[in-house]
Amino acid sequence: MSSCKEEDTQQKWLWVNGPIIIGAGPSGLAVSACLKENGVPSLILERSDCIASLWQHKTYDRLKLHLPKQFCQLPLFGFPDNFPKYPTKRQFISYLESYAKHFSINPKYKQAVQVAEFDHVSGFWKVQTQNFQYFSKWLIVATGENAEPVIPNIQGMDKFKGPVMHTSLYKSGTEFNNQRVLVIGCGNFGMEVSLDLCRHNAIPHMVARNSVHILPREMLGISTFSMAMALLKCLPLRIVDKFLLLVANLTLGNTDKLGLRRPKTGPIELKNATGKTPVLDVGALSQIKAGKIQIVHAVKEITKIGAKFVDGKEGEFDSIILATGYKSNVPSWLKGTEFFTEQGMPKTPFPNGWKGENGLYTVGFTRRGLLGTACDAKNIARDIGDEWRKYKGFCKNFCISRNLSDSQGICF
Ligand SMILES: Cc1cc2nc3c(=O)[nH]c(=O)nc-3n(C[C@H](O)[C@H](O)[C@H](O)COP(=O)(O)OP(=O)(O)OC[C@H]3O[C@@H](n4cnc5c(N)ncnc54)[C@H](O)[C@@H]3O)c2cc1C
C-alpha cells in the first residue's frame, strides 16, 4: 500500500503520508503489515523489482528455512497449515507473496535509496532515490543484515583462470559436475553449497579458516533451536551451551578431528556476542566424514590454476565459490546519524535497537532472524501508531488548507 499518490511521473518531490520503509524483504513487509493493523499507512521503497529479492534472486535452489516454521512466520498472518516443518525457499517466497497480498502491500520497486538524511529545519526525513526525493516524518530502515555480499581480498584472485562466484549467485551444482571446486568459508552457506556440489558429482574442497560450531539441526527429534529456546527459559546460558555441545558431540562426534575446530565460547554465547551463527547440519557433515567434502586450511594465495594454503599444500581447482557471507549497506546511504556502527548495525543491542532519534527506526537488525524481525515490527508499529493518532490531526489541517485529500496521501 502506497500512501503517496503520484500524479505525474515527472514529479521529483513526493511527500509521504506515513512512514517510509526502505526494503521490501520480510522485515519491510512485516512492519508495513503491523503499521496497517495500527491504522498507519506506509510506503515501501525497494531497489529490486520484487518483494524478498534476497530470497528470489540471491539464494540457491535447495535452500530451506534453517529454523522450524513456527520461528519464521511474520506477525498477524502465519504459514499455511500444510507447509512442512522446514519450508522450502519456494514455499517461503509464496508465503511472503500471500502476506503482501493479504495486507495490500504494494512497494514502489526500482527505487534504490542513495541518501537518506534528517532535515533538522523542516523536521522531515529526506530520502533520495535515482529519480525521486521523498519526505516523511518517519524513516524505517529494513534493508537487512545481508544487503551486500562480502568479497574478500585474497592475494592472486585476479590471476585465477576459472570462474569465481559468491554464494549469492550460486543456484545449483548442475554447472559444476565433475569439477574440483574450492569453497571459501565454512558457515551455513559453505556447508550447504558443498553438500549441493556433492549431490551434483562435483568435488568440493571447503576452506575452514575460522573455528565453527556445528550442531545437528535436530536433537532427539526436536529442533535444536526449539530445544535451546525452551532450555534458556529455565537454565543459565552457559549451562544450555554445555548441554548443546554435549549432545552435538554425542551425535556428530568430535568435529575438531575433521579439521573443523570448535570455538572456545559456546554456540549461543558466541551468537549473542558476535552474531556468528552456529551451523545447523543438514547432511554436509556425513559427506565430510565420507571424504566427499574435503576440508582444507586457510588460503594463502590464489594461483592461475588453483590455490596455495597456509599449511604449505597446494591444490588445482576449476572454480571458486566465495561462501564469505553478507553485510549491511546502511552506512553507504544513511547520513547524519550516529545510530549505526560502521558495519551498519544498530549500536544499541537487541531488544532495544529498533528505535533511533527523530523518527528513525530499524527492523531486522537483531541477528536473531525472523523472530527478531517480528519483535521489531510490533514495537515500531505500536510506537508510530501512538504518534500517528496525534499527527493525523496536523495532517488533516495541512490537507484542508491545500485542498488535498489525506485519504489518498499527498505529494508535492
Ligand atoms: C540463505 C539465508 C537463509 C536464512 N534462513 C533463515 C531462517 O531459516 N530463519 C530465520 O529466521 N532467518 C533466516 N535468515 C536470516 C534472515 O531472516 C533473512 O536474511 C531475511 O531475509 C531478512 O529479512 P530482511 O527483510 O531484514 O532483509 P532482506 O531479506 O535482505 O531484505 C532487504 C531488502 O532491502 C532491499 N534494499 C537493500 N538496500 C536497499 C536500498 N539502498 N534501497 C532500497 N532497497 C534496498 C533489498 O533489495 C531487499 O529486498 C536467512 C538468511 C539467509 C541469507
The ligand as an SDF file (V2000), in Angstrom:
LIG
                    3D

 53 58  0  0  0  0  0  0  0  0999 V2000
   20.2870  -18.0170    2.8610 C   0  0  0  0  0  0  0  0  0  0  0  0
   19.6260  -17.4910    4.1080 C   0  0  0  0  0  0  0  0  0  0  0  0
   18.7980  -18.3030    4.8630 C   0  0  0  0  0  0  0  0  0  0  0  0
   18.1640  -17.8050    6.0150 C   0  0  0  0  0  0  0  0  0  0  0  0
   17.3330  -18.6200    6.7400 N   0  0  0  0  0  0  0  0  0  0  0  0
   16.6870  -18.1200    7.8200 C   0  0  0  0  0  0  0  0  0  0  0  0
   15.7790  -18.9400    8.5730 C   0  0  0  0  0  0  0  0  0  0  0  0
   15.5630  -20.1040    8.2830 O   0  0  0  0  0  0  0  0  0  0  0  0
   15.1540  -18.3780    9.6340 N   0  0  0  0  0  0  0  0  0  0  0  0
   15.3570  -17.0910   10.0000 C   0  0  0  0  0  0  0  0  0  0  0  0
   14.7530  -16.6350   10.9730 O   0  0  0  0  0  0  0  0  0  0  0  0
   16.2420  -16.3080    9.3230 N   0  0  0  0  0  0  0  0  0  0  0  0
   16.8950  -16.7830    8.2500 C   0  0  0  0  0  0  0  0  0  0  0  0
   17.7750  -15.9830    7.5570 N   0  0  0  0  0  0  0  0  0  0  0  0
   18.1000  -14.6330    8.0780 C   0  0  0  0  0  0  0  0  0  0  0  0
   17.0320  -13.5560    7.7640 C   0  0  0  0  0  0  0  0  0  0  0  0
   15.8120  -13.9020    8.3400 O   0  0  0  0  0  0  0  0  0  0  0  0
   16.8280  -13.3390    6.2910 C   0  0  0  0  0  0  0  0  0  0  0  0
   18.0250  -12.8210    5.7840 O   0  0  0  0  0  0  0  0  0  0  0  0
   15.6870  -12.3750    5.9240 C   0  0  0  0  0  0  0  0  0  0  0  0
   15.5820  -12.3010    4.5250 O   0  0  0  0  0  0  0  0  0  0  0  0
   15.9200  -10.9900    6.4990 C   0  0  0  0  0  0  0  0  0  0  0  0
   14.8760  -10.1410    6.0520 O   0  0  0  0  0  0  0  0  0  0  0  0
   15.0980   -8.5790    5.8620 P   0  0  0  0  0  0  0  0  0  0  0  0
   13.8400   -8.0680    5.2480 O   0  0  0  0  0  0  0  0  0  0  0  0
   15.5770   -7.9990    7.1330 O   0  0  0  0  0  0  0  0  0  0  0  0
   16.3030   -8.4320    4.8290 O   0  0  0  0  0  0  0  0  0  0  0  0
   16.3300   -8.8430    3.2860 P   0  0  0  0  0  0  0  0  0  0  0  0
   15.5780  -10.0760    3.0290 O   0  0  0  0  0  0  0  0  0  0  0  0
   17.7680   -8.7940    2.8980 O   0  0  0  0  0  0  0  0  0  0  0  0
   15.5410   -7.6420    2.5660 O   0  0  0  0  0  0  0  0  0  0  0  0
   16.0830   -6.3450    2.4860 C   0  0  0  0  0  0  0  0  0  0  0  0
   15.5400   -5.6630    1.2220 C   0  0  0  0  0  0  0  0  0  0  0  0
   16.0560   -4.3500    1.1880 O   0  0  0  0  0  0  0  0  0  0  0  0
   16.4000   -4.0320   -0.1500 C   0  0  0  0  0  0  0  0  0  0  0  0
   17.4110   -2.9640   -0.1270 N   0  0  0  0  0  0  0  0  0  0  0  0
   18.7000   -3.0340    0.3390 C   0  0  0  0  0  0  0  0  0  0  0  0
   19.3090   -1.8520    0.1790 N   0  0  0  0  0  0  0  0  0  0  0  0
   18.4040   -1.0060   -0.3730 C   0  0  0  0  0  0  0  0  0  0  0  0
   18.4350    0.3580   -0.7630 C   0  0  0  0  0  0  0  0  0  0  0  0
   19.5360    1.1080   -0.6030 N   0  0  0  0  0  0  0  0  0  0  0  0
   17.3170    0.9100   -1.3060 N   0  0  0  0  0  0  0  0  0  0  0  0
   16.1820    0.1860   -1.4720 C   0  0  0  0  0  0  0  0  0  0  0  0
   16.0890   -1.1360   -1.1140 N   0  0  0  0  0  0  0  0  0  0  0  0
   17.1920   -1.7140   -0.5790 C   0  0  0  0  0  0  0  0  0  0  0  0
   16.9290   -5.3440   -0.7140 C   0  0  0  0  0  0  0  0  0  0  0  0
   16.8600   -5.3530   -2.1200 O   0  0  0  0  0  0  0  0  0  0  0  0
   15.9960   -6.3520   -0.0520 C   0  0  0  0  0  0  0  0  0  0  0  0
   14.8780   -6.6460   -0.8550 O   0  0  0  0  0  0  0  0  0  0  0  0
   18.3970  -16.4570    6.4210 C   0  0  0  0  0  0  0  0  0  0  0  0
   19.2610  -15.6610    5.6550 C   0  0  0  0  0  0  0  0  0  0  0  0
   19.8490  -16.1490    4.5050 C   0  0  0  0  0  0  0  0  0  0  0  0
   20.7630  -15.2400    3.7020 C   0  0  0  0  0  0  0  0  0  0  0  0
  1  2  1  0
  2  3  1  0
  2 52  2  0
  3  4  2  0
  4  5  1  0
  4 50  1  0
  5  6  2  0
  6  7  1  0
  6 13  1  0
  7  8  2  0
  7  9  1  0
  9 10  1  0
 10 11  2  0
 10 12  1  0
 12 13  2  0
 13 14  1  0
 14 15  1  0
 14 50  1  0
 15 16  1  0
 16 17  1  0
 16 18  1  0
 18 19  1  0
 18 20  1  0
 20 21  1  0
 20 22  1  0
 22 23  1  0
 23 24  1  0
 24 25  2  0
 24 26  1  0
 24 27  1  0
 27 28  1  0
 28 29  2  0
 28 30  1  0
 28 31  1  0
 31 32  1  0
 32 33  1  0
 33 34  1  0
 33 48  1  0
 34 35  1  0
 35 36  1  0
 35 46  1  0
 36 37  1  0
 36 45  1  0
 37 38  2  0
 38 39  1  0
 39 40  1  0
 39 45  2  0
 40 41  1  0
 40 42  2  0
 42 43  1  0
 43 44  2  0
 44 45  1  0
 46 47  1  0
 46 48  1  0
 48 49  1  0
 50 51  2  0
 51 52  1  0
 52 53  1  0
M  END
$$$$
